[in-house]
């Protein structure tokens, strides 16, 4: 079942959603990904306790982002 809603987005996000060819599917996928990430974070908090992410540095976050986007693997291996 689907429900039609009206939303307002910042220009750059609206442009990105429209450029996808199917803004509804694009936004639905983004919301599902957010839900998945929140679930994963909850699992990690259950495993390692509250504050587990406090030791993650900006370099760690940048490396993870590069790995997800297919960044420079040689630089990550160093």
Secondary structure as the mmCIF struct_conf table of DSSP 4:
data_model
#
loop_
_struct_conf.conf_type_id
_struct_conf.id
_struct_conf.beg_label_comp_id
_struct_conf.beg_label_asym_id
_struct_conf.beg_label_seq_id
_struct_conf.end_label_comp_id
_struct_conf.end_label_asym_id
_struct_conf.end_label_seq_id
HELX_RH_AL_P HELX_RH_AL_P1 UNK A 11 UNK A 19
TURN_TY1_P TURN_TY1_P1 UNK A 20 UNK A 20
BEND BEND1 UNK A 21 UNK A 21
HELX_RH_AL_P HELX_RH_AL_P2 UNK A 23 UNK A 48
TURN_TY1_P TURN_TY1_P2 UNK A 50 UNK A 51
HELX_RH_3T_P HELX_RH_3T_P1 UNK A 52 UNK A 55
HELX_RH_AL_P HELX_RH_AL_P3 UNK A 58 UNK A 69
TURN_TY1_P TURN_TY1_P3 UNK A 70 UNK A 70
HELX_RH_AL_P HELX_RH_AL_P4 UNK A 73 UNK A 77
#
